[in-house]
């Protein structure tokens, strides 16, 4: 069995300063031996971490579509932001990836928050994030878990870590896997463990965004 945190950010996200080497060290300390790196609108950090990590790294991307965020898992190519959900899903599927909805009742855009949970979109979804440590209210995770069960979708869990200390706050204990199809089968047999992260940690994301706006992305090379 492995412990997989299926939603982690690195310094390649616009709102995160977490160095890749620090992620490797943190995972070793807390017993996480599989992560999905889902940086905002880029797979560059995931590809680099996969080269240096002694554990399984799923190359993923949290993609901002016109109706909110979706996650592509097992990607080979970056999917640009700003596409319609249907086009983003099509690009993920064409490269053999899986499609997930992160925090479906957590931080969706208020004026169109139901679009990603419409029957049309859900019919194309492979994974629903049932537990996200950064979702501010427990009711949001409960609704996400219920949605996954009702729709017969694989349920994932992720810390949504933007700081080192958050990694491992949520994970799925699941059998080993290789290909995307194996991943879905293993996820279906998995058990979710999770704790909520402090909402104050969002201030770290705000600081990271401001720092990068002022100084650029030099944080990628910082220890």
Protein Blocks (a to p, Z undefined) as FASTA:
>chain_A
ZZddfbdcdfkbfkbcbdfklmmmmmmmnopabdcdddehiaklmmmmmmmpcbdcdddd
ddddfkbccddehiabdcdehiafklmmmmmmmnopacddehkllmgcfklmmmmmgfkl
mmmpfbdcfbdfklmbfklmmmmmmmmmmnopacdddekiabfklgopaccdddddfbfm
lmmmmmmmpccddddddfklmmmmmmmmmmmmmnojmlmmpZZ
